[in-house]
C-alpha cells in the first residue's frame, strides 16, 4: 500500500505529485482551495520511491509505476468513481489512470503536463525570470542557486521558503535508481494505441507560459483528448506555477470542482 494522507469526506480525489516531490507539495498547494468547500475527499499519495513510499524492485517502467497507482486506487476506492489531479509527471500518470479505468474517473485536472522525453525540446520556452528579486541571492545556500537561476520565473522569499520546507526534504527521500529504470521505459502503454477515446468528464489543463520544463504547447495539444477541458496558460508562471500563481490556480481549481459537481447529482458538495 502506498503511503497516503486523506483529508475530508465526500467524492474521492486521487492526487498525484510530480517527480522528486511527495504528497506534502500537493497538500501545501491544494489544501487552501478546499478551506471553504465540503464534500470532497482528498487522497494525497506518495508514489513509489518518493516520500514515505519505498521504491520497488519490480518497477522497471512507467507502466509499472502506473500499475502501482491503479492497485492503490482499486484498493482504496473500490467501485466508487473518483476524480484525479496530477502535477507534471503526476499529470501523465493521471492520464494513464483514466485510460486504464474508463468509466471510473469522474473528472481530471492536469497541472503542468507535457515536456516528456518524446516531446520536441524546441517547443519549450527558454528560461526567463519575469519577476526578479536579485537581493534574495545572498540568503541562498549553494544548493539553491541553480533553482533560483534556472527554475524560478518569479523570485520571492515565500517561494524559497516553500522549497526549503517541502521540496528539499522530498528530494532527499527520492530514489534515483528506480527513476532511472522508469525513465528508460518512459512511454505509457495507452499512447501506443491507434485511436485513443476522448475523456468526456469535466477537465482542467493548466500550463505556465514561461515553463521551460513542461512548456505549454504540449498542454494545448491535449484539448482534442479532453473535449470538456478548460485550458489556462498563465503568464508569470513556470514549473513552480502552483507557488508563483496560487490565487489563479485556486480559482481554476474551484471552477473545475464546480463543473465536476454538476456531473455528480447525488454528491453533497458546497462550492
PyMOL commands that set and color helices and strands:
alter all, ss='L'
color gray80, all
select helices_A, chain A and resi 23-34+62-77+89-100+121-123+134-139+142-150+157-173+176-184+189-192+217-224+241-244+246-261
alter helices_A, ss='H'
color red, helices_A
select strands_A, chain A and resi 4-7+11-16+40-45+82-87+105-111+202-208+229-234
alter strands_A, ss='S'
color yellow, strands_A
deselect
rebuild
show_as cartoon
